[in-house]
Amino acid sequence: MSTNNALKLGFWTVLRDPYYPNEDLEIIEAEYQVMPDSCPKCGGFKLYRHGTKVVKYRDAPGPGHQALIEARVIRFKCRDCGETFMQPLPDMDEKRRMTKRLFHYIVKQGIRQNYSEVARHIGMNEKTVRNICEEHVDMVRQMMLDEGPLILGI
């Protein structure tokens, strides 16, 4: 097994050395070590493992290559309510199959470069990059509108 430093995310364990199916892509197999302590639906504590699923998440690119995390995510089932749910992964973006680190990288690079260059660099669709940057701009704009002036002089 490799060290946790290969992924540079807390509480993740890299299961084997990264491999390169081609010169532009690095794939890292990993699993998140923190288990849920209660059911997100009913709050029950009687949980048991209900299988494992491999989910692929894009990550911020390394020097000269794109990055992909193949995460082994544990499924759980609650004995109280019967709800089945996936292990929560706080480092991953909830809306998209990417790390939060990649989301912030796209926002930062989207200011400096055009969207198609950013998309080509990370191996993603240009529309996805555009949507992420526009979503971020809308969020910042909304925050500015929510904050009114402290003193209004007339």
MODELLER restraints for C-alpha pairs under 7 A, 6 or more apart:
rsr = mdl.restraints
at = mdl.atoms
rsr.add(forms.Gaussian(group=physical.xy_distance, feature=features.Distance(at['CA:1:A'], at['CA:14:A']), mean=6.76, stdev=0.5))
rsr.add(forms.Gaussian(group=physical.xy_distance, feature=features.Distance(at['CA:1:A'], at['CA:15:A']), mean=5.36, stdev=0.5))
rsr.add(forms.Gaussian(group=physical.xy_distance, feature=features.Distance(at['CA:1:A'], at['CA:16:A']), mean=5.11, stdev=0.5))
rsr.add(forms.Gaussian(group=physical.xy_distance, feature=features.Distance(at['CA:2:A'], at['CA:14:A']), mean=5.63, stdev=0.5))
rsr.add(forms.Gaussian(group=physical.xy_distance, feature=features.Distance(at['CA:2:A'], at['CA:15:A']), mean=6.40, stdev=0.5))
rsr.add(forms.Gaussian(group=physical.xy_distance, feature=features.Distance(at['CA:2:A'], at['CA:16:A']), mean=5.65, stdev=0.5))
rsr.add(forms.Gaussian(group=physical.xy_distance, feature=features.Distance(at['CA:2:A'], at['CA:17:A']), mean=5.91, stdev=0.5))
rsr.add(forms.Gaussian(group=physical.xy_distance, feature=features.Distance(at['CA:3:A'], at['CA:13:A']), mean=6.97, stdev=0.5))
rsr.add(forms.Gaussian(group=physical.xy_distance, feature=features.Distance(at['CA:3:A'], at['CA:14:A']), mean=6.35, stdev=0.5))
rsr.add(forms.Gaussian(group=physical.xy_distance, feature=features.Distance(at['CA:4:A'], at['CA:12:A']), mean=6.22, stdev=0.5))
rsr.add(forms.Gaussian(group=physical.xy_distance, feature=features.Distance(at['CA:4:A'], at['CA:13:A']), mean=5.17, stdev=0.5))
rsr.add(forms.Gaussian(group=physical.xy_distance, feature=features.Distance(at['CA:4:A'], at['CA:14:A']), mean=5.85, stdev=0.5))
rsr.add(forms.Gaussian(group=physical.xy_distance, feature=features.Distance(at['CA:7:A'], at['CA:14:A']), mean=6.99, stdev=0.5))
rsr.add(forms.Gaussian(group=physical.xy_distance, feature=features.Distance(at['CA:11:A'], at['CA:32:A']), mean=5.98, stdev=0.5))
rsr.add(forms.Gaussian(group=physical.xy_distance, feature=features.Distance(at['CA:11:A'], at['CA:33:A']), mean=5.44, stdev=0.5))
rsr.add(forms.Gaussian(group=physical.xy_distance, feature=features.Distance(at['CA:11:A'], at['CA:34:A']), mean=6.66, stdev=0.5))
rsr.add(forms.Gaussian(group=physical.xy_distance, feature=features.Distance(at['CA:12:A'], at['CA:30:A']), mean=6.58, stdev=0.5))
rsr.add(forms.Gaussian(group=physical.xy_distance, feature=features.Distance(at['CA:12:A'], at['CA:31:A']), mean=5.62, stdev=0.5))
rsr.add(forms.Gaussian(group=physical.xy_distance, feature=features.Distance(at['CA:12:A'], at['CA:32:A']), mean=4.47, stdev=0.5))
rsr.add(forms.Gaussian(group=physical.xy_distance, feature=features.Distance(at['CA:12:A'], at['CA:33:A']), mean=5.79, stdev=0.5))
rsr.add(forms.Gaussian(group=physical.xy_distance, feature=features.Distance(at['CA:13:A'], at['CA:30:A']), mean=5.45, stdev=0.5))
rsr.add(forms.Gaussian(group=physical.xy_distance, feature=features.Distance(at['CA:13:A'], at['CA:31:A']), mean=5.47, stdev=0.5))
rsr.add(forms.Gaussian(group=physical.xy_distance, feature=features.Distance(at['CA:13:A'], at['CA:32:A']), mean=6.44, stdev=0.5))
rsr.add(forms.Gaussian(group=physical.xy_distance, feature=features.Distance(at['CA:13:A'], at['CA:33:A']), mean=6.97, stdev=0.5))
rsr.add(forms.Gaussian(group=physical.xy_distance, feature=features.Distance(at['CA:14:A'], at['CA:28:A']), mean=7.00, stdev=0.5))
rsr.add(forms.Gaussian(group=physical.xy_distance, feature=features.Distance(at['CA:14:A'], at['CA:29:A']), mean=5.91, stdev=0.5))
rsr.add(forms.Gaussian(group=physical.xy_distance, feature=features.Distance(at['CA:14:A'], at['CA:30:A']), mean=4.26, stdev=0.5))
rsr.add(forms.Gaussian(group=physical.xy_distance, feature=features.Distance(at['CA:14:A'], at['CA:31:A']), mean=6.68, stdev=0.5))
rsr.add(forms.Gaussian(group=physical.xy_distance, feature=features.Distance(at['CA:15:A'], at['CA:29:A']), mean=5.58, stdev=0.5))
rsr.add(forms.Gaussian(group=physical.xy_distance, feature=features.Distance(at['CA:15:A'], at['CA:30:A']), mean=5.16, stdev=0.5))
rsr.add(forms.Gaussian(group=physical.xy_distance, feature=features.Distance(at['CA:16:A'], at['CA:29:A']), mean=6.36, stdev=0.5))
rsr.add(forms.Gaussian(group=physical.xy_distance, feature=features.Distance(at['CA:18:A'], at['CA:26:A']), mean=6.40, stdev=0.5))
rsr.add(forms.Gaussian(group=physical.xy_distance, feature=features.Distance(at['CA:18:A'], at['CA:27:A']), mean=5.49, stdev=0.5))
rsr.add(forms.Gaussian(group=physical.xy_distance, feature=features.Distance(at['CA:18:A'], at['CA:28:A']), mean=4.67, stdev=0.5))
rsr.add(forms.Gaussian(group=physical.xy_distance, feature=features.Distance(at['CA:19:A'], at['CA:26:A']), mean=5.81, stdev=0.5))
rsr.add(forms.Gaussian(group=physical.xy_distance, feature=features.Distance(at['CA:19:A'], at['CA:27:A']), mean=5.42, stdev=0.5))
rsr.add(forms.Gaussian(group=physical.xy_distance, feature=features.Distance(at['CA:19:A'], at['CA:28:A']), mean=6.83, stdev=0.5))
rsr.add(forms.Gaussian(group=physical.xy_distance, feature=features.Distance(at['CA:20:A'], at['CA:26:A']), mean=4.83, stdev=0.5))
rsr.add(forms.Gaussian(group=physical.xy_distance, feature=features.Distance(at['CA:20:A'], at['CA:27:A']), mean=6.26, stdev=0.5))
rsr.add(forms.Gaussian(group=physical.xy_distance, feature=features.Distance(at['CA:24:A'], at['CA:64:A']), mean=6.98, stdev=0.5))
rsr.add(forms.Gaussian(group=physical.xy_distance, feature=features.Distance(at['CA:24:A'], at['CA:65:A']), mean=4.50, stdev=0.5))
rsr.add(forms.Gaussian(group=physical.xy_distance, feature=features.Distance(at['CA:24:A'], at['CA:66:A']), mean=5.86, stdev=0.5))
rsr.add(forms.Gaussian(group=physical.xy_distance, feature=features.Distance(at['CA:25:A'], at['CA:65:A']), mean=5.28, stdev=0.5))
rsr.add(forms.Gaussian(group=physical.xy_distance, feature=features.Distance(at['CA:25:A'], at['CA:66:A']), mean=4.72, stdev=0.5))
rsr.add(forms.Gaussian(group=physical.xy_distance, feature=features.Distance(at['CA:25:A'], at['CA:67:A']), mean=5.77, stdev=0.5))
rsr.add(forms.Gaussian(group=physical.xy_distance, feature=features.Distance(at['CA:26:A'], at['CA:65:A']), mean=6.51, stdev=0.5))
rsr.add(forms.Gaussian(group=physical.xy_distance, feature=features.Distance(at['CA:26:A'], at['CA:66:A']), mean=6.08, stdev=0.5))
rsr.add(forms.Gaussian(group=physical.xy_distance, feature=features.Distance(at['CA:26:A'], at['CA:67:A']), mean=4.85, stdev=0.5))
rsr.add(forms.Gaussian(group=physical.xy_distance, feature=features.Distance(at['CA:26:A'], at['CA:68:A']), mean=6.22, stdev=0.5))
rsr.add(forms.Gaussian(group=physical.xy_distance, feature=features.Distance(at['CA:27:A'], at['CA:67:A']), mean=6.00, stdev=0.5))
rsr.add(forms.Gaussian(group=physical.xy_distance, feature=features.Distance(at['CA:27:A'], at['CA:68:A']), mean=4.84, stdev=0.5))
rsr.add(forms.Gaussian(group=physical.xy_distance, feature=features.Distance(at['CA:27:A'], at['CA:69:A']), mean=5.82, stdev=0.5))
rsr.add(forms.Gaussian(group=physical.xy_distance, feature=features.Distance(at['CA:27:A'], at['CA:70:A']), mean=6.98, stdev=0.5))
rsr.add(forms.Gaussian(group=physical.xy_distance, feature=features.Distance(at['CA:28:A'], at['CA:68:A']), mean=6.30, stdev=0.5))
rsr.add(forms.Gaussian(group=physical.xy_distance, feature=features.Distance(at['CA:28:A'], at['CA:69:A']), mean=4.86, stdev=0.5))
rsr.add(forms.Gaussian(group=physical.xy_distance, feature=features.Distance(at['CA:28:A'], at['CA:70:A']), mean=6.02, stdev=0.5))
rsr.add(forms.Gaussian(group=physical.xy_distance, feature=features.Distance(at['CA:29:A'], at['CA:69:A']), mean=5.89, stdev=0.5))
rsr.add(forms.Gaussian(group=physical.xy_distance, feature=features.Distance(at['CA:29:A'], at['CA:70:A']), mean=4.71, stdev=0.5))
rsr.add(forms.Gaussian(group=physical.xy_distance, feature=features.Distance(at['CA:29:A'], at['CA:71:A']), mean=6.00, stdev=0.5))
rsr.add(forms.Gaussian(group=physical.xy_distance, feature=features.Distance(at['CA:30:A'], at['CA:69:A']), mean=6.89, stdev=0.5))
rsr.add(forms.Gaussian(group=physical.xy_distance, feature=features.Distance(at['CA:30:A'], at['CA:70:A']), mean=6.27, stdev=0.5))
rsr.add(forms.Gaussian(group=physical.xy_distance, feature=features.Distance(at['CA:30:A'], at['CA:71:A']), mean=5.06, stdev=0.5))
rsr.add(forms.Gaussian(group=physical.xy_distance, feature=features.Distance(at['CA:30:A'], at['CA:72:A']), mean=6.35, stdev=0.5))
rsr.add(forms.Gaussian(group=physical.xy_distance, feature=features.Distance(at['CA:31:A'], at['CA:71:A']), mean=5.34, stdev=0.5))
rsr.add(forms.Gaussian(group=physical.xy_distance, feature=features.Distance(at['CA:31:A'], at['CA:72:A']), mean=5.06, stdev=0.5))
rsr.add(forms.Gaussian(group=physical.xy_distance, feature=features.Distance(at['CA:31:A'], at['CA:73:A']), mean=6.62, stdev=0.5))
rsr.add(forms.Gaussian(group=physical.xy_distance, feature=features.Distance(at['CA:35:A'], at['CA:87:A']), mean=6.67, stdev=0.5))
rsr.add(forms.Gaussian(group=physical.xy_distance, feature=features.Distance(at['CA:36:A'], at['CA:87:A']), mean=6.59, stdev=0.5))
rsr.add(forms.Gaussian(group=physical.xy_distance, feature=features.Distance(at['CA:37:A'], at['CA:45:A']), mean=6.32, stdev=0.5))
rsr.add(forms.Gaussian(group=physical.xy_distance, feature=features.Distance(at['CA:38:A'], at['CA:44:A']), mean=5.35, stdev=0.5))
rsr.add(forms.Gaussian(group=physical.xy_distance, feature=features.Distance(at['CA:38:A'], at['CA:45:A']), mean=4.67, stdev=0.5))
rsr.add(forms.Gaussian(group=physical.xy_distance, feature=features.Distance(at['CA:39:A'], at['CA:45:A']), mean=6.47, stdev=0.5))
rsr.add(forms.Gaussian(group=physical.xy_distance, feature=features.Distance(at['CA:39:A'], at['CA:78:A']), mean=6.23, stdev=0.5))
rsr.add(forms.Gaussian(group=physical.xy_distance, feature=features.Distance(at['CA:42:A'], at['CA:81:A']), mean=6.69, stdev=0.5))
rsr.add(forms.Gaussian(group=physical.xy_distance, feature=features.Distance(at['CA:44:A'], at['CA:78:A']), mean=6.95, stdev=0.5))
rsr.add(forms.Gaussian(group=physical.xy_distance, feature=features.Distance(at['CA:44:A'], at['CA:80:A']), mean=6.17, stdev=0.5))
rsr.add(forms.Gaussian(group=physical.xy_distance, feature=features.Distance(at['CA:46:A'], at['CA:78:A']), mean=5.78, stdev=0.5))
rsr.add(forms.Gaussian(group=physical.xy_distance, feature=features.Distance(at['CA:46:A'], at['CA:79:A']), mean=5.40, stdev=0.5))
rsr.add(forms.Gaussian(group=physical.xy_distance, feature=features.Distance(at['CA:46:A'], at['CA:80:A']), mean=6.57, stdev=0.5))
rsr.add(forms.Gaussian(group=physical.xy_distance, feature=features.Distance(at['CA:47:A'], at['CA:76:A']), mean=6.35, stdev=0.5))
rsr.add(forms.Gaussian(group=physical.xy_distance, feature=features.Distance(at['CA:47:A'], at['CA:77:A']), mean=5.63, stdev=0.5))
rsr.add(forms.Gaussian(group=physical.xy_distance, feature=features.Distance(at['CA:47:A'], at['CA:78:A']), mean=4.60, stdev=0.5))
rsr.add(forms.Gaussian(group=physical.xy_distance, feature=features.Distance(at['CA:47:A'], at['CA:79:A']), mean=6.08, stdev=0.5))
rsr.add(forms.Gaussian(group=physical.xy_distance, feature=features.Distance(at['CA:48:A'], at['CA:76:A']), mean=5.55, stdev=0.5))
rsr.add(forms.Gaussian(group=physical.xy_distance, feature=features.Distance(at['CA:48:A'], at['CA:77:A']), mean=5.57, stdev=0.5))
rsr.add(forms.Gaussian(group=physical.xy_distance, feature=features.Distance(at['CA:48:A'], at['CA:78:A']), mean=6.68, stdev=0.5))
rsr.add(forms.Gaussian(group=physical.xy_distance, feature=features.Distance(at['CA:49:A'], at['CA:74:A']), mean=6.87, stdev=0.5))
rsr.add(forms.Gaussian(group=physical.xy_distance, feature=features.Distance(at['CA:49:A'], at['CA:75:A']), mean=5.96, stdev=0.5))
rsr.add(forms.Gaussian(group=physical.xy_distance, feature=features.Distance(at['CA:49:A'], at['CA:76:A']), mean=4.57, stdev=0.5))
rsr.add(forms.Gaussian(group=physical.xy_distance, feature=features.Distance(at['CA:49:A'], at['CA:77:A']), mean=6.45, stdev=0.5))
rsr.add(forms.Gaussian(group=physical.xy_distance, feature=features.Distance(at['CA:50:A'], at['CA:75:A']), mean=5.03, stdev=0.5))
rsr.add(forms.Gaussian(group=physical.xy_distance, feature=features.Distance(at['CA:50:A'], at['CA:76:A']), mean=4.83, stdev=0.5))
rsr.add(forms.Gaussian(group=physical.xy_distance, feature=features.Distance(at['CA:50:A'], at['CA:77:A']), mean=5.90, stdev=0.5))
rsr.add(forms.Gaussian(group=physical.xy_distance, feature=features.Distance(at['CA:51:A'], at['CA:74:A']), mean=6.10, stdev=0.5))
rsr.add(forms.Gaussian(group=physical.xy_distance, feature=features.Distance(at['CA:51:A'], at['CA:75:A']), mean=5.36, stdev=0.5))
rsr.add(forms.Gaussian(group=physical.xy_distance, feature=features.Distance(at['CA:52:A'], at['CA:72:A']), mean=6.41, stdev=0.5))
rsr.add(forms.Gaussian(group=physical.xy_distance, feature=features.Distance(at['CA:52:A'], at['CA:73:A']), mean=5.63, stdev=0.5))
rsr.add(forms.Gaussian(group=physical.xy_distance, feature=features.Distance(at['CA:52:A'], at['CA:74:A']), mean=4.44, stdev=0.5))
rsr.add(forms.Gaussian(group=physical.xy_distance, feature=features.Distance(at['CA:52:A'], at['CA:75:A']), mean=5.67, stdev=0.5))
rsr.add(forms.Gaussian(group=physical.xy_distance, feature=features.Distance(at['CA:53:A'], at['CA:72:A']), mean=5.70, stdev=0.5))
rsr.add(forms.Gaussian(group=physical.xy_distance, feature=features.Distance(at['CA:53:A'], at['CA:73:A']), mean=5.25, stdev=0.5))
rsr.add(forms.Gaussian(group=physical.xy_distance, feature=features.Distance(at['CA:53:A'], at['CA:74:A']), mean=6.35, stdev=0.5))
rsr.add(forms.Gaussian(group=physical.xy_distance, feature=features.Distance(at['CA:54:A'], at['CA:70:A']), mean=6.22, stdev=0.5))
rsr.add(forms.Gaussian(group=physical.xy_distance, feature=features.Distance(at['CA:54:A'], at['CA:71:A']), mean=5.45, stdev=0.5))
rsr.add(forms.Gaussian(group=physical.xy_distance, feature=features.Distance(at['CA:54:A'], at['CA:72:A']), mean=4.53, stdev=0.5))
rsr.add(forms.Gaussian(group=physical.xy_distance, feature=features.Distance(at['CA:54:A'], at['CA:73:A']), mean=6.03, stdev=0.5))
rsr.add(forms.Gaussian(group=physical.xy_distance, feature=features.Distance(at['CA:55:A'], at['CA:70:A']), mean=5.75, stdev=0.5))
rsr.add(forms.Gaussian(group=physical.xy_distance, feature=features.Distance(at['CA:55:A'], at['CA:71:A']), mean=5.22, stdev=0.5))
rsr.add(forms.Gaussian(group=physical.xy_distance, feature=features.Distance(at['CA:55:A'], at['CA:72:A']), mean=6.48, stdev=0.5))
rsr.add(forms.Gaussian(group=physical.xy_distance, feature=features.Distance(at['CA:55:A'], at['CA:73:A']), mean=6.83, stdev=0.5))
rsr.add(forms.Gaussian(group=physical.xy_distance, feature=features.Distance(at['CA:56:A'], at['CA:68:A']), mean=6.71, stdev=0.5))
rsr.add(forms.Gaussian(group=physical.xy_distance, feature=features.Distance(at['CA:56:A'], at['CA:69:A']), mean=5.63, stdev=0.5))
rsr.add(forms.Gaussian(group=physical.xy_distance, feature=features.Distance(at['CA:56:A'], at['CA:70:A']), mean=4.54, stdev=0.5))
rsr.add(forms.Gaussian(group=physical.xy_distance, feature=features.Distance(at['CA:56:A'], at['CA:71:A']), mean=6.10, stdev=0.5))
rsr.add(forms.Gaussian(group=physical.xy_distance, feature=features.Distance(at['CA:56:A'], at['CA:97:A']), mean=6.90, stdev=0.5))
rsr.add(forms.Gaussian(group=physical.xy_distance, feature=features.Distance(at['CA:57:A'], at['CA:68:A']), mean=5.76, stdev=0.5))
rsr.add(forms.Gaussian(group=physical.xy_distance, feature=features.Distance(at['CA:57:A'], at['CA:69:A']), mean=5.11, stdev=0.5))
rsr.add(forms.Gaussian(group=physical.xy_distance, feature=features.Distance(at['CA:57:A'], at['CA:70:A']), mean=6.49, stdev=0.5))
rsr.add(forms.Gaussian(group=physical.xy_distance, feature=features.Distance(at['CA:57:A'], at['CA:97:A']), mean=4.80, stdev=0.5))
rsr.add(forms.Gaussian(group=physical.xy_distance, feature=features.Distance(at['CA:57:A'], at['CA:98:A']), mean=4.54, stdev=0.5))
rsr.add(forms.Gaussian(group=physical.xy_distance, feature=features.Distance(at['CA:57:A'], at['CA:99:A']), mean=6.50, stdev=0.5))
rsr.add(forms.Gaussian(group=physical.xy_distance, feature=features.Distance(at['CA:58:A'], at['CA:67:A']), mean=6.09, stdev=0.5))
rsr.add(forms.Gaussian(group=physical.xy_distance, feature=features.Distance(at['CA:58:A'], at['CA:68:A']), mean=4.55, stdev=0.5))
rsr.add(forms.Gaussian(group=physical.xy_distance, feature=features.Distance(at['CA:58:A'], at['CA:69:A']), mean=6.18, stdev=0.5))
rsr.add(forms.Gaussian(group=physical.xy_distance, feature=features.Distance(at['CA:58:A'], at['CA:97:A']), mean=6.43, stdev=0.5))
rsr.add(forms.Gaussian(group=physical.xy_distance, feature=features.Distance(at['CA:58:A'], at['CA:98:A']), mean=4.48, stdev=0.5))
rsr.add(forms.Gaussian(group=physical.xy_distance, feature=features.Distance(at['CA:58:A'], at['CA:99:A']), mean=6.39, stdev=0.5))
rsr.add(forms.Gaussian(group=physical.xy_distance, feature=features.Distance(at['CA:59:A'], at['CA:67:A']), mean=5.13, stdev=0.5))
rsr.add(forms.Gaussian(group=physical.xy_distance, feature=features.Distance(at['CA:59:A'], at['CA:68:A']), mean=5.54, stdev=0.5))
rsr.add(forms.Gaussian(group=physical.xy_distance, feature=features.Distance(at['CA:59:A'], at['CA:69:A']), mean=6.70, stdev=0.5))
rsr.add(forms.Gaussian(group=physical.xy_distance, feature=features.Distance(at['CA:59:A'], at['CA:98:A']), mean=5.91, stdev=0.5))
rsr.add(forms.Gaussian(group=physical.xy_distance, feature=features.Distance(at['CA:59:A'], at['CA:99:A']), mean=5.41, stdev=0.5))
rsr.add(forms.Gaussian(group=physical.xy_distance, feature=features.Distance(at['CA:59:A'], at['CA:101:A']), mean=6.89, stdev=0.5))
rsr.add(forms.Gaussian(group=physical.xy_distance, feature=features.Distance(at['CA:59:A'], at['CA:102:A']), mean=5.18, stdev=0.5))
rsr.add(forms.Gaussian(group=physical.xy_distance, feature=features.Distance(at['CA:60:A'], at['CA:67:A']), mean=6.29, stdev=0.5))
rsr.add(forms.Gaussian(group=physical.xy_distance, feature=features.Distance(at['CA:60:A'], at['CA:101:A']), mean=6.21, stdev=0.5))
rsr.add(forms.Gaussian(group=physical.xy_distance, feature=features.Distance(at['CA:60:A'], at['CA:102:A']), mean=4.32, stdev=0.5))
rsr.add(forms.Gaussian(group=physical.xy_distance, feature=features.Distance(at['CA:60:A'], at['CA:105:A']), mean=6.52, stdev=0.5))
rsr.add(forms.Gaussian(group=physical.xy_distance, feature=features.Distance(at['CA:61:A'], at['CA:67:A']), mean=5.16, stdev=0.5))
rsr.add(forms.Gaussian(group=physical.xy_distance, feature=features.Distance(at['CA:61:A'], at['CA:122:A']), mean=6.08, stdev=0.5))
rsr.add(forms.Gaussian(group=physical.xy_distance, feature=features.Distance(at['CA:66:A'], at['CA:122:A']), mean=5.44, stdev=0.5))
rsr.add(forms.Gaussian(group=physical.xy_distance, feature=features.Distance(at['CA:66:A'], at['CA:123:A']), mean=6.66, stdev=0.5))
rsr.add(forms.Gaussian(group=physical.xy_distance, feature=features.Distance(at['CA:73:A'], at['CA:86:A']), mean=6.80, stdev=0.5))
rsr.add(forms.Gaussian(group=physical.xy_distance, feature=features.Distance(at['CA:73:A'], at['CA:87:A']), mean=6.07, stdev=0.5))
rsr.add(forms.Gaussian(group=physical.xy_distance, feature=features.Distance(at['CA:74:A'], at['CA:86:A']), mean=6.04, stdev=0.5))
rsr.add(forms.Gaussian(group=physical.xy_distance, feature=features.Distance(at['CA:74:A'], at['CA:87:A']), mean=5.40, stdev=0.5))
rsr.add(forms.Gaussian(group=physical.xy_distance, feature=features.Distance(at['CA:75:A'], at['CA:84:A']), mean=6.98, stdev=0.5))
rsr.add(forms.Gaussian(group=physical.xy_distance, feature=features.Distance(at['CA:75:A'], at['CA:85:A']), mean=5.72, stdev=0.5))
rsr.add(forms.Gaussian(group=physical.xy_distance, feature=features.Distance(at['CA:75:A'], at['CA:86:A']), mean=4.43, stdev=0.5))
rsr.add(forms.Gaussian(group=physical.xy_distance, feature=features.Distance(at['CA:75:A'], at['CA:87:A']), mean=5.92, stdev=0.5))
rsr.add(forms.Gaussian(group=physical.xy_distance, feature=features.Distance(at['CA:76:A'], at['CA:84:A']), mean=5.62, stdev=0.5))
rsr.add(forms.Gaussian(group=physical.xy_distance, feature=features.Distance(at['CA:76:A'], at['CA:85:A']), mean=5.39, stdev=0.5))
rsr.add(forms.Gaussian(group=physical.xy_distance, feature=features.Distance(at['CA:76:A'], at['CA:86:A']), mean=6.09, stdev=0.5))
rsr.add(forms.Gaussian(group=physical.xy_distance, feature=features.Distance(at['CA:76:A'], at['CA:87:A']), mean=6.97, stdev=0.5))
rsr.add(forms.Gaussian(group=physical.xy_distance, feature=features.Distance(at['CA:77:A'], at['CA:83:A']), mean=5.64, stdev=0.5))
rsr.add(forms.Gaussian(group=physical.xy_distance, feature=features.Distance(at['CA:77:A'], at['CA:84:A']), mean=4.33, stdev=0.5))
rsr.add(forms.Gaussian(group=physical.xy_distance, feature=features.Distance(at['CA:77:A'], at['CA:85:A']), mean=6.41, stdev=0.5))
rsr.add(forms.Gaussian(group=physical.xy_distance, feature=features.Distance(at['CA:78:A'], at['CA:84:A']), mean=6.54, stdev=0.5))
rsr.add(forms.Gaussian(group=physical.xy_distance, feature=features.Distance(at['CA:91:A'], at['CA:99:A']), mean=5.87, stdev=0.5))
rsr.add(forms.Gaussian(group=physical.xy_distance, feature=features.Distance(at['CA:91:A'], at['CA:100:A']), mean=5.81, stdev=0.5))
rsr.add(forms.Gaussian(group=physical.xy_distance, feature=features.Distance(at['CA:92:A'], at['CA:98:A']), mean=5.89, stdev=0.5))
rsr.add(forms.Gaussian(group=physical.xy_distance, feature=features.Distance(at['CA:92:A'], at['CA:99:A']), mean=4.19, stdev=0.5))
rsr.add(forms.Gaussian(group=physical.xy_distance, feature=features.Distance(at['CA:92:A'], at['CA:100:A']), mean=5.28, stdev=0.5))
rsr.add(forms.Gaussian(group=physical.xy_distance, feature=features.Distance(at['CA:93:A'], at['CA:99:A']), mean=5.45, stdev=0.5))
rsr.add(forms.Gaussian(group=physical.xy_distance, feature=features.Distance(at['CA:93:A'], at['CA:100:A']), mean=5.08, stdev=0.5))
rsr.add(forms.Gaussian(group=physical.xy_distance, feature=features.Distance(at['CA:106:A'], at['CA:129:A']), mean=6.63, stdev=0.5))
rsr.add(forms.Gaussian(group=physical.xy_distance, feature=features.Distance(at['CA:107:A'], at['CA:132:A']), mean=6.93, stdev=0.5))
rsr.add(forms.Gaussian(group=physical.xy_distance, feature=features.Distance(at['CA:107:A'], at['CA:133:A']), mean=5.33, stdev=0.5))
rsr.add(forms.Gaussian(group=physical.xy_distance, feature=features.Distance(at['CA:109:A'], at['CA:118:A']), mean=6.59, stdev=0.5))
rsr.add(forms.Gaussian(group=physical.xy_distance, feature=features.Distance(at['CA:110:A'], at['CA:118:A']), mean=6.71, stdev=0.5))
rsr.add(forms.Gaussian(group=physical.xy_distance, feature=features.Distance(at['CA:110:A'], at['CA:133:A']), mean=6.35, stdev=0.5))
rsr.add(forms.Gaussian(group=physical.xy_distance, feature=features.Distance(at['CA:115:A'], at['CA:126:A']), mean=5.93, stdev=0.5))
rsr.add(forms.Gaussian(group=physical.xy_distance, feature=features.Distance(at['CA:115:A'], at['CA:129:A']), mean=6.07, stdev=0.5))
rsr.add(forms.Gaussian(group=physical.xy_distance, feature=features.Distance(at['CA:115:A'], at['CA:130:A']), mean=6.01, stdev=0.5))
rsr.add(forms.Gaussian(group=physical.xy_distance, feature=features.Distance(at['CA:116:A'], at['CA:126:A']), mean=5.15, stdev=0.5))
rsr.add(forms.Gaussian(group=physical.xy_distance, feature=features.Distance(at['CA:119:A'], at['CA:125:A']), mean=5.76, stdev=0.5))
rsr.add(forms.Gaussian(group=physical.xy_distance, feature=features.Distance(at['CA:119:A'], at['CA:126:A']), mean=5.05, stdev=0.5))
rsr.add(forms.Gaussian(group=physical.xy_distance, feature=features.Distance(at['CA:119:A'], at['CA:129:A']), mean=6.19, stdev=0.5))
